[in-house]
Amino acid sequence: MTAILRPLESSDRAAWEPLWEAYQRFYEVVIPPETTDLTWARFHDPDEPMHALGAFDEDGRLVGIVHAIFHRSCWLPQWTCYLQDLYVDNSQRGLGTGAALIEAVADLARANGAGRLYWMTHETNATARRLYDRIAERSGFIQYRKAL
């Protein structure tokens, strides 16, 4: 994997947004523009526990994104890091970009004193699950949601 990994900067918004939209299409969700604006602002607010990293190819094109959120846990004394979103452009799949982005979040989590990194994917996302099964262990937990 020859991509350059780094935190996304405010000036990366135009490159980030198409990947963010492709991620939403993949999961068949529509996130309102106001929420996208708020999310982008939170990534760049030092008081927010949210982070966005990007993978850039040798031409400087953004080809992968990952979003992480730090939070407290009742099960650990340290911070916990939730990898909420991971998306890699189709042209980069199978080249190690996704694994590199996950490892970059793991490095960020370690640097911030987190005791755990976790993430979820849809049960039908077989391609991602093959990667995740190689680099992490499944918790066995099933997620439930209740709209509020």
C-alpha positions in Angstrom: 0.0 0.0 0.0 1.6 3.2 -1.1 -1.0 5.7 0.1 -0.1 8.5 2.4 -2.2 8.6 5.5 -2.9 11.8 7.4 -5.6 13.7 9.3 -8.0 15.5 7.0 -7.7 19.2 6.9 -10.4 21.8 6.4 -9.1 22.2 2.8 -9.8 18.5 2.1 -13.6 18.9 2.2 -14.1 18.9 -1.6 -12.1 15.6 -1.9 -13.8 14.0 1.2 -17.4 14.7 0.3 -17.6 12.3 -2.8 -16.2 9.5 -0.7 -18.6 10.3 2.2 -21.5 10.3 -0.3 -20.3 7.0 -1.8 -20.2 5.5 1.7 -23.8 6.6 2.3 -24.9 5.0 -1.0 -23.2 1.8 -0.1 -25.1 1.6 3.2 -28.3 3.0 1.5 -28.6 5.9 3.9 -29.0 9.6 3.3 -27.4 12.0 5.8 -28.9 15.5 5.6 -26.5 18.2 4.4 -26.8 20.0 7.7 -25.6 16.9 9.5 -22.7 16.5 7.1 -21.7 20.2 7.6 -21.9 19.7 11.4 -19.8 16.5 11.2 -17.2 18.1 9.1 -17.0 21.0 11.6 -16.7 18.6 14.5 -13.7 16.9 12.9 -11.8 20.2 13.0 -12.9 21.4 16.4 -10.2 20.6 19.0 -12.9 20.3 21.7 -14.7 17.5 19.9 -13.6 13.9 20.3 -14.0 13.2 16.6 -11.3 12.6 14.0 -11.1 12.1 10.2 -8.1 10.5 8.5 -7.5 10.1 4.8 -5.5 7.9 2.5 -4.0 9.8 -0.5 -2.6 8.0 -3.6 0.8 9.0 -5.1 -1.0 11.6 -7.2 -2.4 13.3 -4.1 -6.0 12.0 -4.7 -8.0 11.1 -1.6 -8.8 7.4 -2.0 -10.0 6.4 1.5 -11.5 7.9 4.6 -12.0 6.8 8.2 -13.8 8.5 11.0 -13.2 7.8 14.7 -14.8 9.0 17.9 -13.3 8.7 21.4 -15.6 8.1 24.4 -15.6 6.8 27.9 -16.6 3.3 28.9 -18.0 1.7 32.0 -15.8 -1.4 31.2 -12.4 0.3 30.9 -10.6 3.1 32.8 -9.1 4.4 29.6 -10.8 6.0 26.6 -12.4 3.8 24.0 -12.2 4.6 20.3 -15.0 3.8 18.0 -14.1 3.6 14.3 -17.5 4.7 12.9 -17.0 5.0 9.2 -14.5 3.5 6.8 -14.6 3.8 3.0 -12.1 3.0 0.3 -12.5 4.0 -3.3 -13.2 1.0 -5.6 -9.9 1.6 -7.4 -8.0 1.0 -4.2 -9.8 -2.1 -2.8 -7.6 -5.1 -2.2 -4.4 -3.0 -2.0 -4.2 -2.7 1.8 -5.7 0.8 2.0 -8.5 -0.2 4.4 -6.2 -2.1 6.7 -3.8 0.8 6.7 -6.6 3.2 7.6 -7.6 0.9 10.5 -4.1 0.8 11.7 -3.8 4.6 11.5 -6.9 4.8 13.8 -5.3 2.2 16.1 -2.2 4.4 16.2 -4.3 7.5 17.0 -6.1 5.5 19.7 -2.9 4.4 21.3 -1.5 8.0 21.2 -4.6 9.2 23.0 -4.5 6.5 25.7 -7.4 4.4 24.5 -7.7 0.9 25.8 -9.8 -0.4 23.0 -10.6 0.2 19.3 -13.9 -1.2 18.0 -16.1 -1.0 14.9 -19.1 -2.6 13.2 -20.1 -3.5 9.7 -23.3 -4.8 8.2 -23.6 -8.6 8.2 -23.9 -8.6 4.4 -20.6 -6.7 3.9 -18.6 -9.9 3.1 -15.6 -8.1 1.6 -15.0 -5.9 4.6 -15.7 -8.8 7.0 -12.9 -10.9 5.4 -10.5 -8.1 6.2 -11.8 -7.5 9.7 -11.7 -11.3 10.5 -8.0 -11.2 9.6 -7.0 -8.2 11.7 -9.4 -8.2 14.7 -11.6 -10.4 16.7 -15.4 -10.5 16.6 -17.0 -9.5 19.9 -20.1 -11.6 19.4 -22.3 -8.7 20.3 -25.4 -7.8 18.2 -26.3 -4.2 17.9 -29.8 -2.9 18.5 -31.1 0.6 17.7 -34.0 2.6 19.0 -34.9 5.8 17.3 -35.4 8.7 19.6 
